[in-house]
């Protein structure tokens, strides 16, 4: 007896339903997995850069890939017996290319490095403290925060206007070492802070990153510490999510009126825009809104509250210097340009070829010149100091 016609006609619909269900499940995995990945602390900002193909005292040859072809100067990291990313070096701009390889100058090698070892790239070319990396004296201090003690590096300076440097998501205080010599030359006391979920800092109650919504409180505690040490005013310096933290500070902190200026480097000014940008990058445009909803739900975060593009009035009287890489895959350059363009005292510095927080790496001299000009207005250093 043959199968009834209506039964045969059901199979296409069953197959289609299976495809739709599989697509929905895959979308859920992408959305909720992406939200969890963003909000979970990982403490690693390096990008895989293949393996060492050849090595001499002055040059390193690497597998050719997007990371190893980056324009500029970067830190090279690899694992040693002492632990992950404990081997470090500095690599300069690409000097030559070969069949599937790139060669770059290498210096400051710390730890055993050999052909075949896997390496990563990091915008930070300094991986230790200010004294070891730059010969700049500093003090290890502890900031008493809402959740407990948080370590910080304090560099002395002249006057009472302090720079409070805030690194980005999963970043480290070492990010501050690239601009630190300029701040020291300007005589500005500088405090390089950590905050909740950082290495050696307390975890947040839910163990998740809050994208600046709660982390600003730890910056507020750092401001309390600085005031106790004689500070009267502040310059806030934030890169990546540090931008979200310092801008939220301006809305929430009792010390906001003491802020004289801000330096922002690839700042996150609108997390909804960042999340949509990531969905667009991977041709998953329709998942942008669900991803935003998942992040908001999983982290108990109000993304509207973190949208500084609609809250620029808080910054209208503030001198701001904003660096933005035009090849940034994370922060949409258009949002940084819009934010700066909306403010009468903001200077926007777009940097061609720079990825995320890599404007310094592309051209350290140009970056430092812009920064020195900007911070000179807050400096009390004498010409001979």
C-alpha positions in Angstrom: 0.0 0.0 0.0 1.6 3.4 -1.0 2.1 6.3 1.2 -0.8 8.8 1.2 -0.2 12.0 -0.8 -0.8 14.3 2.1 1.8 12.5 4.1 4.4 13.0 1.4 3.5 16.7 1.3 4.3 17.1 5.0 8.0 16.2 4.5 9.1 19.5 2.9 7.5 21.4 5.8 9.1 19.2 8.4 12.5 19.7 6.7 11.9 23.4 6.5 10.9 23.5 10.2 14.1 21.6 11.1 16.2 24.2 9.2 14.4 27.1 10.9 14.8 25.5 14.3 18.5 24.8 13.7 19.0 28.4 12.5 17.2 29.7 15.6 19.3 27.5 17.9 22.5 28.7 16.1 21.4 32.3 16.5 20.7 31.8 20.2 24.2 30.3 20.7 25.8 33.2 18.9 23.8 35.8 20.8 24.1 34.5 24.3 27.5 33.1 23.8 28.7 36.5 22.5 27.2 38.3 25.4 28.8 35.9 27.9 32.2 36.2 26.1 32.1 40.0 26.2 31.1 40.2 29.9 33.4 37.5 31.3 36.9 38.7 32.4 39.7 37.1 30.4 42.7 39.3 31.1 44.2 38.9 27.6 44.3 41.6 25.0 46.9 40.0 22.7 46.0 38.9 19.1 47.3 35.5 17.8 50.2 36.2 15.4 51.1 32.7 14.1 54.5 31.3 14.8 58.2 32.3 14.5 59.5 31.3 11.0 63.1 32.7 11.4 64.9 34.7 14.1 68.1 36.6 14.5 69.4 39.1 17.1 67.8 42.0 15.2 64.9 40.6 13.1 62.1 38.2 13.4 60.2 36.5 10.5 56.6 35.7 11.2 53.8 33.9 9.3 52.0 36.5 7.0 48.6 37.3 8.4 46.5 40.4 9.2 48.0 40.7 12.7 51.7 40.4 11.6 51.2 42.9 8.7 49.9 45.7 11.0 51.4 49.1 10.5 53.5 50.3 13.4 55.3 49.1 16.5 53.9 46.5 18.9 54.7 44.2 21.7 55.3 40.5 21.0 54.2 38.0 23.6 54.7 34.2 24.0 54.4 31.6 26.8 57.4 30.6 28.8 58.0 28.3 31.8 57.1 31.2 34.0 53.6 31.3 32.6 51.4 32.6 29.7 52.6 35.7 27.9 55.7 36.0 30.1 58.0 36.2 27.1 58.1 39.7 25.7 59.7 41.7 22.9 59.2 44.8 20.8 58.7 44.5 17.0 59.0 47.4 14.7 57.3 48.2 11.3 57.5 45.6 8.5 60.9 45.7 6.8 60.3 43.0 4.2 57.8 40.4 3.0 58.4 37.0 1.5 56.3 34.0 0.4 53.8 33.8 3.2 56.0 35.6 5.7 56.8 39.1 7.0 60.0 40.3 8.6 60.2 43.0 11.3 62.9 44.3 13.5 62.9 42.9 17.0 64.4 44.3 20.3 64.0 44.1 24.0 63.7 40.3 24.1 62.8 39.0 27.5 62.6 35.2 27.8 63.6 32.4 25.5 62.3 32.8 21.9 62.8 30.2 19.2 61.7 29.2 15.7 58.4 27.5 15.7 57.0 29.1 18.9 53.6 30.6 18.7 53.3 34.3 19.5 50.8 37.1 19.9 50.7 40.8 19.3 49.8 43.5 21.8 49.5 47.3 21.5 51.4 47.5 24.8 55.1 47.4 24.1 55.9 47.8 27.8 54.9 44.9 30.0 56.4 45.7 33.4 56.2 48.6 35.8 57.2 52.2 35.1 60.7 51.9 36.6 61.6 48.7 34.8 60.1 49.7 31.5 60.9 53.4 31.3 63.2 54.3 34.3 60.4 56.4 35.8 60.2 56.2 39.6 56.8 55.2 41.0 55.0 53.9 44.1 52.8 50.8 44.4 49.7 52.0 46.2 46.4 50.5 47.2 43.1 52.2 46.6 40.3 51.4 49.1 37.3 50.8 46.9 33.7 49.7 47.3 34.6 46.0 46.9 38.0 46.1 48.5 41.6 47.1 47.9 42.7 47.8 44.3 46.4 48.2 43.3 47.6 51.2 41.4 50.8 52.8 40.2 51.5 56.4 41.4 54.0 58.7 39.7 54.9 61.9 41.4 54.7 65.3 39.7 54.4 69.0 40.2 51.2 70.8 41.1 47.9 69.5 42.2 46.3 68.5 38.9 46.5 64.7 38.7 46.0 62.4 35.6 43.9 59.4 36.4 44.5 56.7 33.7 41.8 54.1 33.1 42.6 51.1 30.9 40.1 49.2 28.8 38.1 46.0 29.0 40.4 43.1 30.1 43.3 45.5 29.8 46.1 46.3 32.2 47.8 49.4 33.8 50.6 48.8 31.3 48.5 50.6 28.7 49.4 53.9 30.5 53.1 53.3 29.9 53.0 54.4 26.3 51.8 58.0 27.0 53.4 58.2 30.5 56.7 59.9 29.5 54.7 62.8 28.1 52.7 63.2 31.3 55.9 63.0 33.3 57.5 65.7 31.1 54.5 67.9 31.8 55.0 67.4 35.5 51.6 65.9 36.0 51.2 63.5 38.9 49.7 60.3 37.4 47.7 57.5 38.9 47.4 54.3 36.8 44.5 52.4 38.4 42.9 49.0 38.4 39.3 48.3 38.9 36.9 45.5 39.7 37.6 42.2 37.9 41.2 43.2 37.1 44.1 40.9 38.0 44.7 41.4 41.8 41.6 43.5 42.2 38.3 42.3 43.7 35.8 40.6 41.5 32.4 42.1 41.0 29.5 40.5 42.9 28.3 38.7 39.8 31.8 38.1 38.4 31.0 40.0 35.2 32.1 43.2 33.5 29.5 46.0 33.6 30.9 48.0 30.7 31.5 51.0 32.8 28.1 51.1 34.6 29.6 50.1 37.9 33.4 50.4 37.3 33.2 54.2 37.5 32.8 53.8 41.2 36.4 52.4 41.4 37.6 55.5 39.5 35.7 57.5 42.1 37.6 55.8 44.8 40.9 56.6 43.0 39.8 60.2 42.9 39.2 60.1 46.7 42.7 58.7 47.2 44.3 61.4 45.0 42.4 64.1 46.9 43.8 62.7 50.1 47.3 62.9 48.6 46.9 66.6 47.8 45.2 66.6 44.4 42.7 69.4 43.7 41.8 68.7 40.0 41.9 65.9 37.5 42.6 65.1 33.9 40.8 61.8 33.1 42.5 59.5 30.5 40.6 56.5 29.3 41.2 54.1 26.5 38.6 51.6 25.1 36.2 50.8 27.9 38.2 53.2 30.0 36.4 55.8 27.9 33.0 54.5 29.0 34.2 54.5 32.7 35.5 58.1 32.6 32.4 59.5 30.8 30.1 57.7 33.3 32.2 59.2 36.1 31.3 62.6 34.7 27.6 61.9 35.1 27.8 60.1 38.4 30.7 61.2 40.5 30.6 63.9 43.2 34.1 64.8 41.9 33.0 65.5 38.3 33.3 69.3 38.8 37.0 68.8 39.6 37.7 67.4 36.1 39.6 69.9 33.9 39.9 67.9 30.8 39.9 64.4 29.3 42.0 62.3 26.9 40.2 59.5 25.1 41.8 56.8 23.0 39.4 54.7 20.9 36.8 55.2 23.6 33.6 53.2 23.8 30.9 55.9 23.8 27.9 53.8 22.9 28.0 50.1 23.6 24.9 49.5 21.5 26.8 50.8 18.5 29.8 48.7 19.3 27.6 45.5 19.5 25.8 46.3 16.3 29.1 47.0 14.6 30.3 43.5 15.6 27.2 41.9 14.2 27.7 43.8 11.0 31.4 42.8 10.7 30.4 39.1 10.6 27.4 39.7 8.3 25.0 39.0 11.1 23.2 42.4 11.0 19.9 41.1 12.2 21.5 39.7 15.4 22.7 43.1 16.5 19.5 44.0 18.4 19.2 40.5 20.1 22.9 40.7 21.0 22.3 44.1 22.7 19.3 42.7 24.6 21.3 39.6 25.7 24.2 41.8 27.0 21.7 44.0 28.8 19.9 41.1 30.4 23.0 39.0 31.2 24.9 41.9 32.8 22.0 43.8 34.2 23.2 46.8 32.2 21.3 49.8 30.9 22.8 50.4 27.5 20.9 53.6 27.0 22.6 54.9 30.1 26.0 54.2 28.5 25.1 56.0 25.3 27.2 59.2 25.5 26.3 60.2 22.0 22.9 61.3 23.3 24.4 62.9 26.5 27.0 65.3 25.2 25.8 68.2 27.3 27.8 66.9 30.2 31.0 67.6 28.3 30.3 70.9 26.5 32.7 73.0 28.7 35.5 70.3 28.9 38.6 70.3 26.8 38.9 66.9 25.2 41.5 65.2 23.1 40.2 62.1 21.3 42.4 59.7 19.3 40.6 57.3 17.0 42.1 54.6 14.7 40.3 54.5 11.4 40.9 50.8 11.1 39.4 50.1 14.5 37.4 46.8 14.3 35.7 47.3 17.6 34.8 51.0 18.1 33.1 52.6 15.1 35.2 55.6 14.1 32.1 57.4 13.1 30.9 57.5 16.7 34.1 59.0 18.0 34.0 61.6 15.2 30.3 62.4 16.0 31.0 62.8 19.7 34.0 65.1 19.2 32.2 67.1 16.5 29.3 67.7 18.9 31.6 69.4 21.4 33.1 72.9 21.1 36.2 72.1 23.0 37.0 68.7 21.6 40.0 67.9 19.3 39.5 64.9 17.1 42.6 63.1 15.9 41.8 60.3 13.3 44.7 58.0 12.7 44.9 56.1 9.4 45.7 52.3 9.6 45.4 52.3 13.4 43.4 49.4 14.9 41.9 49.4 18.4 43.9 51.6 20.8 46.8 51.5 18.3 47.0 55.2 17.4 50.2 55.5 19.4 51.7 52.4 17.8 51.2 53.8 14.3 53.2 57.0 15.0 54.4 57.5 18.5 56.0 60.9 17.8 52.9 62.4 16.3 50.7 61.0 19.1 53.0 62.3 21.8 53.2 65.7 20.2 49.4 66.1 20.2 49.2 64.8 23.7 52.0 67.1 24.9 50.3 70.2 23.4 47.0 69.2 25.0 48.2 68.5 28.5 50.5 71.6 28.6 47.4 73.6 29.6 47.1 71.7 32.8 50.8 71.6 33.6 52.5 73.6 36.4 56.0 72.4 35.5 58.6 75.0 34.9 60.5 75.1 31.6 63.7 73.8 33.3 62.0 71.0 35.2 
